[in-house]
Amino acid sequence: MIVRNLQEANTSGRRIVSPDGNWESTRLLLKDDNMGFSFHITTIYTGADFEMHYQNHLEAVHCISGRGEVETFDDGKKYSIEPGTIYILDKHDRHTLRAFEEMTMACVFNPPLNGKEVHNAEGGFELEAGNIDE
Ligand SMILES: CC(=O)NCC[C@H](N)C(=O)O
């Protein structure tokens, strides 16, 4: 069994701050753990409004706290996000995420992230990013 603690992970190499200023994410479970998925606690900063397109990954995102919306690019539909909402990018959906107040999200990725990923120009993650240093 593996046991980790968010506060401890926040002070190690598991906390990644996005250079675009939109989010930070603490990656509690990663590819090296051999579970077939990764699990992150992500903070989306207030006022963030940015596009993502995870061409190499599937992602599910559950809102723990805060408020915002997600808009799917192909059909322009907007979905409110509040505590308890989950959105599931089952079709590699290109989307825009907006945080009206700071949001804390639990995120699962398949395939799992290596640890150091930040978004590329399309708002996705490459598959060959580096591992964390702890
Ligand atoms: C909600 C979302 O996809 N935010 C971007 C960061 C990502 N969740 C991550 O954990 O790296």
The ligand as a Gaussian input file, in Angstrom:
#p B3LYP/6-31G(d) Opt

LIG

0 1
 C       -8.425000      21.083000     -14.381000
 C       -7.173000      20.949000     -15.134000
 O       -7.052000      20.175000     -16.023000
 N       -6.197000      21.767000     -14.761000
 C       -4.898000      21.749000     -15.350000
 C       -3.871000      21.054000     -14.484000
 C       -4.071000      19.565000     -14.384000
 N       -5.272000      19.197000     -13.747000
 C       -2.915000      18.956000     -13.615000
 O       -3.125000      18.338000     -12.600000
 O       -1.792000      19.121000     -14.050000

